[in-house]
Amino acid sequence: MDFDGALARLRTSRLAFDPVRGEGVVLYADAPPDGRSWRYAVIAGSAGVVEE
């Protein structure tokens, strides 16, 4: 899946970072090093929400 496809999937599932909620997944803009998986960060108000 390309970057735009991965971002669209995150948005559709409501997992993309939302500044209003202050949580979600942020994809790194550079290409994945292995050509398959994306590097990402999960931001949330607590460790429990990150794990969820």
C-alpha distance matrix in Angstrom:
0.0 3.8 6.7 8.1 5.8 6.2 9.7 10.4 9.8 12.1 14.5 14.8 15.7 17.9 16.5 15.9 18.9 21.8 24.8 27.2 26.5 26.0 23.2 19.5 16.4 15.9 12.9 14.3 13.8 13.8 11.2 10.8 13.8 12.6 9.5 7.6 8.8 9.4 13.1 14.5 18.0 19.4 22.5 25.2 28.9 29.5 28.2 28.4 26.0 23.5 23.8 23.5
3.8 0.0 3.8 5.6 5.3 6.2 8.7 10.0 10.7 12.5 14.4 15.4 16.8 18.4 17.0 15.5 18.1 20.9 23.5 26.2 26.0 25.2 22.8 19.3 16.1 14.8 11.6 12.4 11.0 11.1 8.9 9.7 13.0 12.8 9.5 8.9 9.9 9.3 12.6 14.0 17.4 19.3 22.1 25.1 28.8 29.8 28.8 29.4 26.8 24.2 25.0 24.9
6.7 3.8 0.0 3.8 5.5 5.2 6.1 8.6 9.9 10.7 12.3 14.2 15.6 16.4 14.8 12.7 14.9 17.7 20.1 22.9 22.9 21.9 19.7 16.4 13.3 11.5 8.4 9.2 7.8 8.9 7.9 9.3 13.0 13.7 11.0 10.5 10.3 8.3 10.8 11.5 14.7 16.7 19.0 22.2 25.9 27.1 26.4 27.2 24.6 21.9 23.3 23.2
8.1 5.6 3.8 0.0 3.8 5.5 5.1 6.1 8.6 9.9 10.5 12.1 14.3 15.1 14.4 12.1 14.6 16.8 19.3 21.8 22.1 21.7 19.8 16.5 14.1 12.7 10.3 11.9 10.2 12.0 11.6 13.1 16.8 17.4 14.5 13.7 13.6 11.6 14.0 14.0 16.7 18.1 20.0 22.8 26.4 28.0 27.7 28.2 25.2 23.1 24.5 24.0
5.8 5.3 5.5 3.8 0.0 3.8 5.4 5.1 6.2 8.7 9.9 10.4 12.4 14.1 13.5 12.2 15.4 17.7 20.7 22.9 22.7 22.6 20.2 16.7 14.3 13.8 11.6 13.7 12.8 14.3 13.1 13.7 17.3 17.1 14.2 12.6 12.6 11.4 14.4 14.5 17.3 18.2 20.6 23.1 26.7 27.9 27.4 27.5 24.5 22.5 23.5 22.6
6.2 6.2 5.2 5.5 3.8 0.0 3.8 5.5 5.2 6.3 8.7 9.9 10.8 12.3 10.8 9.8 12.9 15.7 18.8 21.1 20.4 20.0 17.3 13.7 10.9 10.8 8.6 11.2 11.2 12.9 11.8 11.7 15.4 15.4 13.1 11.0 10.0 8.4 11.1 10.9 13.7 14.6 17.2 19.8 23.5 24.5 23.8 24.0 21.2 18.9 19.9 19.3
9.7 8.7 6.1 5.1 5.4 3.8 0.0 3.8 5.4 5.1 6.2 8.6 10.0 10.4 9.3 7.1 10.0 12.5 15.4 17.8 17.5 17.2 15.0 11.6 9.4 8.9 7.6 10.5 10.4 13.0 13.1 13.6 17.4 18.1 15.9 14.3 12.9 10.4 12.1 11.0 13.0 13.6 15.5 18.0 21.6 23.1 23.0 23.3 20.2 18.2 19.8 19.1
10.4 10.0 8.6 6.1 5.1 5.5 3.8 0.0 3.8 5.4 5.1 6.0 8.6 9.7 9.9 8.6 11.9 13.5 16.8 18.5 18.3 18.8 16.7 13.4 12.0 12.2 11.4 14.3 13.9 16.5 16.2 16.8 20.6 20.8 18.3 16.4 15.4 13.6 15.6 14.5 16.3 16.4 18.1 20.0 23.5 25.1 25.1 24.9 21.6 20.2 21.6 20.2
9.8 10.7 9.9 8.6 6.2 5.2 5.4 3.8 0.0 3.8 5.4 5.1 6.2 8.5 8.4 8.5 12.2 14.2 17.8 19.3 18.4 18.9 16.2 12.7 11.2 12.4 11.7 15.1 15.5 17.7 17.0 16.7 20.3 20.0 17.9 15.3 14.0 12.7 15.0 13.8 15.6 15.3 17.4 19.1 22.6 23.7 23.3 22.8 19.7 18.3 19.1 17.5
12.1 12.5 10.7 9.9 8.7 6.3 5.1 5.4 3.8 0.0 3.8 5.5 5.3 6.0 4.9 4.8 8.6 10.9 14.5 16.1 14.9 15.2 12.5 8.9 7.6 9.3 9.5 13.2 14.3 16.9 16.8 16.4 20.0 20.2 18.6 16.1 14.0 12.0 13.4 11.4 12.5 11.8 13.6 15.3 18.8 20.0 19.9 19.5 16.3 14.9 16.2 14.8
14.5 14.4 12.3 10.5 9.9 8.7 6.2 5.1 5.4 3.8 0.0 3.8 5.4 4.9 5.9 5.0 8.3 9.3 12.9 14.1 13.6 14.5 12.5 9.7 9.5 10.8 11.6 15.2 15.7 18.7 19.1 19.3 23.0 23.4 21.6 19.4 17.5 15.3 16.4 14.2 14.9 13.9 14.8 16.1 19.3 21.1 21.6 21.2 17.6 16.8 18.5 16.7
14.8 15.4 14.2 12.1 10.4 9.9 8.6 6.0 5.1 5.5 3.8 0.0 3.8 5.5 7.7 8.3 11.8 12.4 16.1 16.6 15.9 17.4 15.2 12.4 12.4 14.2 14.7 18.3 18.8 21.6 21.4 21.3 25.0 24.9 22.9 20.3 18.8 17.2 18.9 16.9 17.8 16.5 17.7 18.5 21.6 23.1 23.4 22.4 19.0 18.6 19.7 17.3
15.7 16.8 15.6 14.3 12.4 10.8 10.0 8.6 6.2 5.3 5.4 3.8 0.0 3.8 5.5 7.8 11.2 12.1 15.9 16.4 14.7 16.2 13.5 10.7 11.0 13.6 14.6 18.3 19.5 22.2 22.0 21.3 24.7 24.5 23.0 20.1 18.0 16.6 18.0 15.7 16.3 14.4 15.8 16.2 19.2 20.3 20.3 19.1 15.8 15.5 16.3 13.7
17.9 18.4 16.4 15.1 14.1 12.3 10.4 9.7 8.5 6.0 4.9 5.5 3.8 0.0 3.8 5.7 8.3 8.5 12.3 12.5 11.0 12.6 10.3 8.0 9.4 12.1 13.9 17.6 19.0 22.0 22.5 22.1 25.5 25.9 24.5 21.9 19.5 17.4 18.1 15.3 15.0 12.8 13.3 13.5 16.3 17.9 18.6 17.6 14.0 14.0 15.6 13.1
16.5 17.0 14.8 14.4 13.5 10.8 9.3 9.9 8.4 4.9 5.9 7.7 5.5 3.8 0.0 3.8 6.5 8.3 11.9 13.0 11.0 11.5 8.4 5.3 5.9 9.1 11.0 14.7 16.6 19.4 19.9 19.2 22.5 22.9 22.0 19.4 16.6 14.4 14.7 11.7 11.4 9.2 10.3 11.1 14.4 15.6 15.8 15.3 11.8 11.0 12.7 10.9
15.9 15.5 12.7 12.1 12.2 9.8 7.1 8.6 8.5 4.8 5.0 8.3 7.8 5.7 3.8 0.0 3.8 6.3 9.7 11.7 10.7 10.6 8.1 5.0 4.8 6.5 8.6 12.2 13.6 16.8 17.8 17.7 21.2 22.1 20.9 18.9 16.3 13.5 13.5 10.5 10.3 9.1 9.9 11.6 14.9 16.8 17.3 17.5 14.0 12.7 15.0 13.9
18.9 18.1 14.9 14.6 15.4 12.9 10.0 11.9 12.2 8.6 8.3 11.8 11.2 8.3 6.5 3.8 0.0 3.8 6.4 9.0 8.2 7.2 5.4 3.7 4.9 5.8 9.1 12.1 13.8 17.2 18.9 19.0 22.2 23.7 22.9 21.2 18.3 15.1 14.2 10.8 9.5 8.1 7.5 9.3 12.4 14.8 15.8 16.6 13.1 12.0 15.0 14.4
21.8 20.9 17.7 16.8 17.7 15.7 12.5 13.5 14.2 10.9 9.3 12.4 12.1 8.5 8.3 6.3 3.8 0.0 3.8 5.5 5.5 5.8 5.8 6.1 8.5 9.5 12.7 15.5 16.8 20.4 22.3 22.6 25.9 27.4 26.4 24.8 22.0 18.8 18.0 14.6 13.0 11.2 9.6 10.2 12.4 15.4 17.3 17.7 14.1 13.9 17.1 16.0
24.8 23.5 20.1 19.3 20.7 18.8 15.4 16.8 17.8 14.5 12.9 16.1 15.9 12.3 11.9 9.7 6.4 3.8 0.0 3.8 5.5 4.6 6.8 8.6 10.9 11.1 14.5 16.6 17.8 21.5 23.8 24.4 27.5 29.4 28.6 27.3 24.5 21.1 19.7 16.3 14.2 12.7 10.2 10.6 12.0 15.5 17.8 18.8 15.5 15.4 18.9 18.2
27.2 26.2 22.9 21.8 22.9 21.1 17.8 18.5 19.3 16.1 14.1 16.6 16.4 12.5 13.0 11.7 9.0 5.5 3.8 0.0 3.8 5.5 8.2 10.4 13.5 14.3 17.8 20.2 21.4 25.1 27.3 27.7 30.9 32.6 31.7 30.2 27.3 24.1 23.0 19.4 17.2 15.1 12.4 11.8 12.4 16.0 18.7 19.1 15.8 16.5 19.9 18.7
26.5 26.0 22.9 22.1 22.7 20.4 17.5 18.3 18.4 14.9 13.6 15.9 14.7 11.0 11.0 10.7 8.2 5.5 5.5 3.8 0.0 3.8 5.5 8.2 11.8 13.5 17.1 19.9 21.7 25.1 27.0 27.0 30.0 31.5 30.9 29.0 25.9 22.9 21.7 18.0 15.6 12.9 10.2 8.7 9.4 12.7 15.4 15.5 12.1 13.2 16.4 15.1
26.0 25.2 21.9 21.7 22.6 20.0 17.2 18.8 18.9 15.2 14.5 17.4 16.2 12.6 11.5 10.6 7.2 5.8 4.6 5.5 3.8 0.0 3.8 7.2 10.3 11.4 15.2 17.5 19.6 22.9 25.1 25.0 27.8 29.5 29.2 27.6 24.4 21.2 19.5 15.8 12.9 10.6 7.3 6.5 7.5 11.0 13.6 14.6 11.5 11.8 15.4 14.9
23.2 22.8 19.7 19.8 20.2 17.3 15.0 16.7 16.2 12.5 12.5 15.2 13.5 10.3 8.4 8.1 5.4 5.8 6.8 8.2 5.5 3.8 0.0 3.8 7.2 9.2 12.9 15.6 18.1 21.2 22.9 22.4 25.2 26.6 26.4 24.6 21.2 18.3 16.7 13.0 10.3 7.4 4.9 4.4 7.1 9.7 11.5 12.2 8.8 8.6 12.1 11.6
19.5 19.3 16.4 16.5 16.7 13.7 11.6 13.4 12.7 8.9 9.7 12.4 10.7 8.0 5.3 5.0 3.7 6.1 8.6 10.4 8.2 7.2 3.8 0.0 3.8 6.7 10.0 13.2 15.6 18.6 20.0 19.3 22.3 23.5 23.1 21.0 17.8 14.9 13.9 10.2 8.3 5.7 5.4 6.6 10.1 11.9 12.6 13.1 9.6 8.4 11.4 10.8
16.4 16.1 13.3 14.1 14.3 10.9 9.4 12.0 11.2 7.6 9.5 12.4 11.0 9.4 5.9 4.8 4.9 8.5 10.9 13.5 11.8 10.3 7.2 3.8 0.0 3.8 6.5 9.8 12.5 15.2 16.3 15.5 18.6 19.7 19.3 17.4 14.2 11.2 10.2 6.6 5.7 4.5 6.4 9.0 12.7 14.0 13.8 14.7 11.7 9.4 11.9 11.9
15.9 14.8 11.5 12.7 13.8 10.8 8.9 12.2 12.4 9.3 10.8 14.2 13.6 12.1 9.1 6.5 5.8 9.5 11.1 14.3 13.5 11.4 9.2 6.7 3.8 0.0 3.8 6.5 9.0 12.0 13.7 13.6 16.6 18.4 17.9 16.7 13.7 10.2 8.7 5.5 5.2 6.4 7.7 11.1 14.7 16.2 16.2 17.7 14.9 12.3 15.0 15.5
12.9 11.6 8.4 10.3 11.6 8.6 7.6 11.4 11.7 9.5 11.6 14.7 14.6 13.9 11.0 8.6 9.1 12.7 14.5 17.8 17.1 15.2 12.9 10.0 6.5 3.8 0.0 3.8 6.1 8.7 10.0 10.0 13.2 15.0 14.2 13.4 10.7 7.0 6.1 4.4 6.6 9.0 11.2 14.6 18.3 19.5 18.9 20.3 17.8 14.9 16.9 17.6
14.3 12.4 9.2 11.9 13.7 11.2 10.5 14.3 15.1 13.2 15.2 18.3 18.3 17.6 14.7 12.2 12.1 15.5 16.6 20.2 19.9 17.5 15.6 13.2 9.8 6.5 3.8 0.0 3.8 5.7 7.9 8.4 11.2 13.7 13.3 13.4 11.1 7.4 5.7 5.7 7.9 11.2 13.2 16.9 20.3 21.4 20.7 22.7 20.5 17.3 19.3 20.6
13.8 11.0 7.8 10.2 12.8 11.2 10.4 13.9 15.5 14.3 15.7 18.8 19.5 19.0 16.6 13.6 13.8 16.8 17.8 21.4 21.7 19.6 18.1 15.6 12.5 9.0 6.1 3.8 0.0 3.8 6.7 8.8 11.7 14.4 13.2 13.9 12.6 9.2 8.7 9.2 11.5 14.6 16.2 19.9 23.3 24.7 24.3 26.1 23.7 20.7 22.8 23.7
13.8 11.1 8.9 12.0 14.3 12.9 13.0 16.5 17.7 16.9 18.7 21.6 22.2 22.0 19.4 16.8 17.2 20.4 21.5 25.1 25.1 22.9 21.2 18.6 15.2 12.0 8.7 5.7 3.8 0.0 3.8 6.5 8.7 11.7 10.7 12.4 11.6 8.9 8.6 10.5 13.3 16.7 18.8 22.6 25.9 27.0 26.1 28.1 26.0 22.8 24.4 25.7
11.2 8.9 7.9 11.6 13.1 11.8 13.1 16.2 17.0 16.8 19.1 21.4 22.0 22.5 19.9 17.8 18.9 22.3 23.8 27.3 27.0 25.1 22.9 20.0 16.3 13.7 10.0 7.9 6.7 3.8 0.0 3.8 6.3 8.6 7.0 9.0 9.1 7.5 8.6 11.3 14.7 18.0 20.6 24.2 27.8 28.5 27.3 28.9 27.0 23.6 24.8 25.9
10.8 9.7 9.3 13.1 13.7 11.7 13.6 16.8 16.7 16.4 19.3 21.3 21.3 22.1 19.2 17.7 19.0 22.6 24.4 27.7 27.0 25.0 22.4 19.3 15.5 13.6 10.0 8.4 8.8 6.5 3.8 0.0 3.8 5.6 5.1 6.4 5.9 5.1 6.4 9.9 13.5 16.6 19.7 23.2 26.7 27.0 25.3 26.9 25.3 21.8 22.5 23.8
13.8 13.0 13.0 16.8 17.3 15.4 17.4 20.6 20.3 20.0 23.0 25.0 24.7 25.5 22.5 21.2 22.2 25.9 27.5 30.9 30.0 27.8 25.2 22.3 18.6 16.6 13.2 11.2 11.7 8.7 6.3 3.8 0.0 3.8 5.6 7.8 7.9 8.2 8.6 12.3 15.6 18.9 22.0 25.5 28.9 28.9 26.9 28.6 27.4 23.8 24.2 26.0
12.6 12.8 13.7 17.4 17.1 15.4 18.1 20.8 20.0 20.2 23.4 24.9 24.5 25.9 22.9 22.1 23.7 27.4 29.4 32.6 31.5 29.5 26.6 23.5 19.7 18.4 15.0 13.7 14.4 11.7 8.6 5.6 3.8 0.0 3.8 5.5 6.6 8.7 10.2 13.9 17.3 20.2 23.6 26.9 30.4 30.1 27.8 29.1 28.1 24.5 24.4 26.0
9.5 9.5 11.0 14.5 14.2 13.1 15.9 18.3 17.9 18.6 21.6 22.9 23.0 24.5 22.0 20.9 22.9 26.4 28.6 31.7 30.9 29.2 26.4 23.1 19.3 17.9 14.2 13.3 13.2 10.7 7.0 5.1 5.6 3.8 0.0 3.8 6.5 8.2 10.8 14.2 17.9 20.7 24.0 27.3 30.9 31.0 29.0 30.2 28.6 25.3 25.4 26.5
7.6 8.9 10.5 13.7 12.6 11.0 14.3 16.4 15.3 16.1 19.4 20.3 20.1 21.9 19.4 18.9 21.2 24.8 27.3 30.2 29.0 27.6 24.6 21.0 17.4 16.7 13.4 13.4 13.9 12.4 9.0 6.4 7.8 5.5 3.8 0.0 3.8 6.8 10.0 12.9 16.6 18.8 22.4 25.4 29.0 28.9 26.9 27.6 26.1 22.9 22.7 23.5
8.8 9.9 10.3 13.6 12.6 10.0 12.9 15.4 14.0 14.0 17.5 18.8 18.0 19.5 16.6 16.3 18.3 22.0 24.5 27.3 25.9 24.4 21.2 17.8 14.2 13.7 10.7 11.1 12.6 11.6 9.1 5.9 7.9 6.6 6.5 3.8 0.0 3.8 6.7 9.5 13.1 15.2 18.8 21.7 25.4 25.2 23.1 23.9 22.5 19.2 19.1 20.1
9.4 9.3 8.3 11.6 11.4 8.4 10.4 13.6 12.7 12.0 15.3 17.2 16.6 17.4 14.4 13.5 15.1 18.8 21.1 24.1 22.9 21.2 18.3 14.9 11.2 10.2 7.0 7.4 9.2 8.9 7.5 5.1 8.2 8.7 8.2 6.8 3.8 0.0 3.8 6.2 10.0 12.5 15.8 19.1 22.7 22.9 21.3 22.4 20.6 17.3 17.9 18.9
13.1 12.6 10.8 14.0 14.4 11.1 12.1 15.6 15.0 13.4 16.4 18.9 18.0 18.1 14.7 13.5 14.2 18.0 19.7 23.0 21.7 19.5 16.7 13.9 10.2 8.7 6.1 5.7 8.7 8.6 8.6 6.4 8.6 10.2 10.8 10.0 6.7 3.8 0.0 3.8 7.2 10.4 13.5 17.0 20.5 20.6 19.0 20.6 19.1 15.5 16.5 18.1
14.5 14.0 11.5 14.0 14.5 10.9 11.0 14.5 13.8 11.4 14.2 16.9 15.7 15.3 11.7 10.5 10.8 14.6 16.3 19.4 18.0 15.8 13.0 10.2 6.6 5.5 4.4 5.7 9.2 10.5 11.3 9.9 12.3 13.9 14.2 12.9 9.5 6.2 3.8 0.0 3.8 6.8 9.9 13.3 16.9 17.3 16.0 17.7 15.8 12.4 13.9 15.4
18.0 17.4 14.7 16.7 17.3 13.7 13.0 16.3 15.6 12.5 14.9 17.8 16.3 15.0 11.4 10.3 9.5 13.0 14.2 17.2 15.6 12.9 10.3 8.3 5.7 5.2 6.6 7.9 11.5 13.3 14.7 13.5 15.6 17.3 17.9 16.6 13.1 10.0 7.2 3.8 0.0 3.8 6.4 10.0 13.4 13.8 12.8 14.9 13.1 9.7 11.9 13.7
19.4 19.3 16.7 18.1 18.2 14.6 13.6 16.4 15.3 11.8 13.9 16.5 14.4 12.8 9.2 9.1 8.1 11.2 12.7 15.1 12.9 10.6 7.4 5.7 4.5 6.4 9.0 11.2 14.6 16.7 18.0 16.6 18.9 20.2 20.7 18.8 15.2 12.5 10.4 6.8 3.8 0.0 3.8 6.7 10.3 10.7 9.9 11.6 9.4 6.2 9.0 10.3
22.5 22.1 19.0 20.0 20.6 17.2 15.5 18.1 17.4 13.6 14.8 17.7 15.8 13.3 10.3 9.9 7.5 9.6 10.2 12.4 10.2 7.3 4.9 5.4 6.4 7.7 11.2 13.2 16.2 18.8 20.6 19.7 22.0 23.6 24.0 22.4 18.8 15.8 13.5 9.9 6.4 3.8 0.0 3.8 7.2 8.6 9.2 11.1 8.8 6.7 10.3 11.3
25.2 25.1 22.2 22.8 23.1 19.8 18.0 20.0 19.1 15.3 16.1 18.5 16.2 13.5 11.1 11.6 9.3 10.2 10.6 11.8 8.7 6.5 4.4 6.6 9.0 11.1 14.6 16.9 19.9 22.6 24.2 23.2 25.5 26.9 27.3 25.4 21.7 19.1 17.0 13.3 10.0 6.7 3.8 0.0 3.8 5.5 7.2 8.6 6.0 5.6 9.4 9.9
28.9 28.8 25.9 26.4 26.7 23.5 21.6 23.5 22.6 18.8 19.3 21.6 19.2 16.3 14.4 14.9 12.4 12.4 12.0 12.4 9.4 7.5 7.1 10.1 12.7 14.7 18.3 20.3 23.3 25.9 27.8 26.7 28.9 30.4 30.9 29.0 25.4 22.7 20.5 16.9 13.4 10.3 7.2 3.8 0.0 3.8 7.2 8.5 6.9 7.9 11.2 11.7
29.5 29.8 27.1 28.0 27.9 24.5 23.1 25.1 23.7 20.0 21.1 23.1 20.3 17.9 15.6 16.8 14.8 15.4 15.5 16.0 12.7 11.0 9.7 11.9 14.0 16.2 19.5 21.4 24.7 27.0 28.5 27.0 28.9 30.1 31.0 28.9 25.2 22.9 20.6 17.3 13.8 10.7 8.6 5.5 3.8 0.0 3.8 5.4 5.4 6.5 8.9 10.0
28.2 28.8 26.4 27.7 27.4 23.8 23.0 25.1 23.3 19.9 21.6 23.4 20.3 18.6 15.8 17.3 15.8 17.3 17.8 18.7 15.4 13.6 11.5 12.6 13.8 16.2 18.9 20.7 24.3 26.1 27.3 25.3 26.9 27.8 29.0 26.9 23.1 21.3 19.0 16.0 12.8 9.9 9.2 7.2 7.2 3.8 0.0 3.8 5.5 5.0 6.3 8.6
28.4 29.4 27.2 28.2 27.5 24.0 23.3 24.9 22.8 19.5 21.2 22.4 19.1 17.6 15.3 17.5 16.6 17.7 18.8 19.1 15.5 14.6 12.2 13.1 14.7 17.7 20.3 22.7 26.1 28.1 28.9 26.9 28.6 29.1 30.2 27.6 23.9 22.4 20.6 17.7 14.9 11.6 11.1 8.6 8.5 5.4 3.8 0.0 3.8 5.4 5.2 6.2
26.0 26.8 24.6 25.2 24.5 21.2 20.2 21.6 19.7 16.3 17.6 19.0 15.8 14.0 11.8 14.0 13.1 14.1 15.5 15.8 12.1 11.5 8.8 9.6 11.7 14.9 17.8 20.5 23.7 26.0 27.0 25.3 27.4 28.1 28.6 26.1 22.5 20.6 19.1 15.8 13.1 9.4 8.8 6.0 6.9 5.4 5.5 3.8 0.0 3.8 5.4 4.9
23.5 24.2 21.9 23.1 22.5 18.9 18.2 20.2 18.3 14.9 16.8 18.6 15.5 14.0 11.0 12.7 12.0 13.9 15.4 16.5 13.2 11.8 8.6 8.4 9.4 12.3 14.9 17.3 20.7 22.8 23.6 21.8 23.8 24.5 25.3 22.9 19.2 17.3 15.5 12.4 9.7 6.2 6.7 5.6 7.9 6.5 5.0 5.4 3.8 0.0 3.8 5.4
23.8 25.0 23.3 24.5 23.5 19.9 19.8 21.6 19.1 16.2 18.5 19.7 16.3 15.6 12.7 15.0 15.0 17.1 18.9 19.9 16.4 15.4 12.1 11.4 11.9 15.0 16.9 19.3 22.8 24.4 24.8 22.5 24.2 24.4 25.4 22.7 19.1 17.9 16.5 13.9 11.9 9.0 10.3 9.4 11.2 8.9 6.3 5.2 5.4 3.8 0.0 3.8
23.5 24.9 23.2 24.0 22.6 19.3 19.1 20.2 17.5 14.8 16.7 17.3 13.7 13.1 10.9 13.9 14.4 16.0 18.2 18.7 15.1 14.9 11.6 10.8 11.9 15.5 17.6 20.6 23.7 25.7 25.9 23.8 26.0 26.0 26.5 23.5 20.1 18.9 18.1 15.4 13.7 10.3 11.3 9.9 11.7 10.0 8.6 6.2 4.9 5.4 3.8 0.0
